[in-house]
Amino acid sequence: MNLVVEAQAQAELNDARDYYLEHASANIARAFLEQFERAVNLLRMHPALGTPVSARLRKLPLRRFPYWLIYRLHGETLSILAVAHQRRRPGYWSRWR
C-alpha cells in the first residue's frame, strides 16, 4: 500500500514533536513519533481499522497520546490528512479533503 502524508499532516506531526521536545523530553518526542509510525504500519496492513468519520474519511487514535490520525483510502493509497489533537475542534481538517 502506498503512503502519502499530506503537507498539513506533516506540519501537525512536526508541531506535536516540537511541543513534546520543548515541554516534556526527547524521549517523549521520540515515543510520539514511534507511535505515529506504529499506527501508519498498522493501517498499511489493516486499512479499514479506523473508525469512519465520513463516507471517505476514517480516524485512528495514537496509543498513549491524545492524537487522531485522520486518513483516507483511495485504491492502494493511504493518505494521512491530519495528525489531529483530540481537543482541537472536531472536523477542522474536513476542508483539507
Phi and psi restraints in degrees (value plus and minus 20) as a CYANA .aco file:
   2 ASN   PHI     -96.1   -56.1
   2 ASN   PSI     127.7   167.7
   3 LEU   PHI    -141.0  -101.0
   3 LEU   PSI     112.4   152.4
   4 VAL   PHI    -146.4  -106.4
   4 VAL   PSI     102.2   142.2
   5 VAL   PHI    -123.4   -83.4
   5 VAL   PSI      88.8   128.8
   6 GLU   PHI     -82.3   -42.3
   6 GLU   PSI     134.9   174.9
   7 ALA   PHI     -76.1   -36.1
   7 ALA   PSI     -62.8   -22.8
   8 GLN   PHI     -87.3   -47.3
   8 GLN   PSI     -54.2   -14.2
   9 ALA   PHI     -88.3   -48.3
   9 ALA   PSI     -60.7   -20.7
  10 GLN   PHI     -83.3   -43.3
  10 GLN   PSI     -60.3   -20.3
  11 ALA   PHI     -83.3   -43.3
  11 ALA   PSI     -61.8   -21.8
  12 GLU   PHI     -86.0   -46.0
  12 GLU   PSI     -59.8   -19.8
  13 LEU   PHI     -80.9   -40.9
  13 LEU   PSI     -66.3   -26.3
  14 ASN   PHI     -83.4   -43.4
  14 ASN   PSI     -61.8   -21.8
  15 ASP   PHI     -82.2   -42.2
  15 ASP   PSI     -63.9   -23.9
  16 ALA   PHI     -84.8   -44.8
  16 ALA   PSI     -63.9   -23.9
  17 ARG   PHI     -78.6   -38.6
  17 ARG   PSI     -65.4   -25.4
  18 ASP   PHI     -83.7   -43.7
  18 ASP   PSI     -58.2   -18.2
  19 TYR   PHI     -80.7   -40.7
  19 TYR   PSI     -67.9   -27.9
  20 TYR   PHI     -85.9   -45.9
  20 TYR   PSI     -55.3   -15.3
  21 LEU   PHI     -82.6   -42.6
  21 LEU   PSI     -62.5   -22.5
  22 GLU   PHI     -98.0   -58.0
  22 GLU   PSI     -59.8   -19.8
  23 HIS   PHI    -125.4   -85.4
  23 HIS   PSI     -29.6    10.4
  24 ALA   PHI    -147.3  -107.3
  24 ALA   PSI    -117.5   -77.5
  25 SER   PHI    -182.3  -142.3
  25 SER   PSI     148.0   188.0
  26 ALA   PHI     -83.7   -43.7
  26 ALA   PSI     -53.6   -13.6
  27 ASN   PHI     -85.7   -45.7
  27 ASN   PSI     -60.9   -20.9
  28 ILE   PHI     -86.9   -46.9
  28 ILE   PSI     -62.6   -22.6
  29 ALA   PHI     -80.9   -40.9
  29 ALA   PSI     -61.8   -21.8
  30 ARG   PHI     -85.6   -45.6
  30 ARG   PSI     -60.8   -20.8
  31 ALA   PHI     -83.1   -43.1
  31 ALA   PSI     -57.4   -17.4
  32 PHE   PHI     -81.6   -41.6
  32 PHE   PSI     -68.2   -28.2
  33 LEU   PHI     -84.4   -44.4
  33 LEU   PSI     -56.3   -16.3
  34 GLU   PHI     -84.7   -44.7
  34 GLU   PSI     -58.6   -18.6
  35 GLN   PHI     -88.0   -48.0
  35 GLN   PSI     -56.1   -16.1
  36 PHE   PHI     -80.7   -40.7
  36 PHE   PSI     -69.5   -29.5
  37 GLU   PHI     -81.6   -41.6
  37 GLU   PSI     -61.4   -21.4
  38 ARG   PHI     -80.1   -40.1
  38 ARG   PSI     -65.9   -25.9
  39 ALA   PHI     -84.3   -44.3
  39 ALA   PSI     -62.3   -22.3
  40 VAL   PHI     -82.6   -42.6
  40 VAL   PSI     -64.7   -24.7
  41 ASN   PHI     -83.0   -43.0
  41 ASN   PSI     -59.4   -19.4
  42 LEU   PHI     -82.8   -42.8
  42 LEU   PSI     -62.9   -22.9
  43 LEU   PHI     -86.9   -46.9
  43 LEU   PSI     -53.3   -13.3
  44 ARG   PHI     -84.4   -44.4
  44 ARG   PSI     -53.4   -13.4
  45 MET   PHI    -104.5   -64.5
  45 MET   PSI     -53.6   -13.6
  46 HIS   PHI    -155.2  -115.2
  46 HIS   PSI      52.8    92.8
  47 PRO   PHI     -82.6   -42.6
  47 PRO   PSI     -42.8    -2.8
  48 ALA   PHI    -110.4   -70.4
  48 ALA   PSI      -9.0    31.0
  49 LEU   PHI     -84.4   -44.4
  49 LEU   PSI     -57.1   -17.1
  50 GLY   PHI     -89.5   -49.5
  50 GLY   PSI     146.8   186.8
  51 THR   PHI    -103.6   -63.6
  51 THR   PSI     111.9   151.9
  52 PRO   PHI     -84.4   -44.4
  52 PRO   PSI     116.7   156.7
  53 VAL   PHI    -135.3   -95.3
  53 VAL   PSI     -34.2     5.8
  54 SER   PHI    -182.2  -142.2
  54 SER   PSI    -195.4  -155.4
  55 ALA   PHI     -81.6   -41.6
  55 ALA   PSI     -50.8   -10.8
  56 ARG   PHI    -134.5   -94.5
  56 ARG   PSI     -32.6     7.4
  57 LEU   PHI    -135.4   -95.4
  57 LEU   PSI     130.4   170.4
  58 ARG   PHI    -155.1  -115.1
  58 ARG   PSI     144.0   184.0
  59 LYS   PHI    -156.0  -116.0
  59 LYS   PSI     127.5   167.5
  60 LEU   PHI    -156.0  -116.0
  60 LEU   PSI     108.3   148.3
  61 PRO   PHI     -95.5   -55.5
  61 PRO   PSI     129.0   169.0
  62 LEU   PHI    -105.7   -65.7
  62 LEU   PSI     112.2   152.2
  63 ARG   PHI     -84.0   -44.0
  63 ARG   PSI     116.9   156.9
  64 ARG   PHI      51.1    91.1
  64 ARG   PSI     -20.5    19.5
  65 PHE   PHI    -154.3  -114.3
  65 PHE   PSI     126.2   166.2
  66 PRO   PHI    -103.7   -63.7
  66 PRO   PSI      35.6    75.6
  67 TYR   PHI    -151.2  -111.2
  67 TYR   PSI     129.0   169.0
  68 TRP   PHI    -130.5   -90.5
  68 TRP   PSI     123.0   163.0
  69 LEU   PHI    -112.5   -72.5
  69 LEU   PSI     101.3   141.3
  70 ILE   PHI    -120.1   -80.1
  70 ILE   PSI     104.8   144.8
  71 TYR   PHI    -163.2  -123.2
  71 TYR   PSI     144.6   184.6
  72 ARG   PHI    -153.7  -113.7
  72 ARG   PSI     122.7   162.7
  73 LEU   PHI    -127.3   -87.3
  73 LEU   PSI     114.0   154.0
  74 HIS   PHI    -161.9  -121.9
  74 HIS   PSI      81.9   121.9
  75 GLY   PHI      42.8    82.8
  75 GLY   PSI    -143.2  -103.2
  76 GLU   PHI    -117.6   -77.6
  76 GLU   PSI      -0.5    39.5
  77 THR   PHI    -134.6   -94.6
  77 THR   PSI     109.1   149.1
  78 LEU   PHI    -124.6   -84.6
  78 LEU   PSI      95.9   135.9
  79 SER   PHI    -129.3   -89.3
  79 SER   PSI     100.9   140.9
  80 ILE   PHI    -107.2   -67.2
  80 ILE   PSI      95.8   135.8
  81 LEU   PHI    -112.3   -72.3
  81 LEU   PSI     -52.4   -12.4
  82 ALA   PHI    -173.0  -133.0
  82 ALA   PSI     130.2   170.2
  83 VAL   PHI    -134.8   -94.8
  83 VAL   PSI      67.2   107.2
  84 ALA   PHI    -116.3   -76.3
  84 ALA   PSI     106.0   146.0
  85 HIS   PHI     -85.1   -45.1
  85 HIS   PSI     118.5   158.5
  86 GLN   PHI     -89.0   -49.0
  86 GLN   PSI     -35.3     4.7
  87 ARG   PHI    -115.7   -75.7
  87 ARG   PSI     -24.8    15.2
  88 ARG   PHI     -95.7   -55.7
  88 ARG   PSI     135.3   175.3
  89 ARG   PHI     -70.9   -30.9
  89 ARG   PSI     100.2   140.2
  90 PRO   PHI     -78.7   -38.7
  90 PRO   PSI     117.8   157.8
  91 GLY   PHI      63.1   103.1
  91 GLY   PSI     -18.3    21.7
  92 TYR   PHI     -76.1   -36.1
  92 TYR   PSI     -49.4    -9.4
  93 TRP   PHI    -100.3   -60.3
  93 TRP   PSI     -28.3    11.7
  94 SER   PHI     -84.2   -44.2
  94 SER   PSI     -45.1    -5.1
  95 ARG   PHI     -94.0   -54.0
  95 ARG   PSI     -31.0     9.0
  96 TRP   PHI    -107.1   -67.1
  96 TRP   PSI     -25.7    14.3
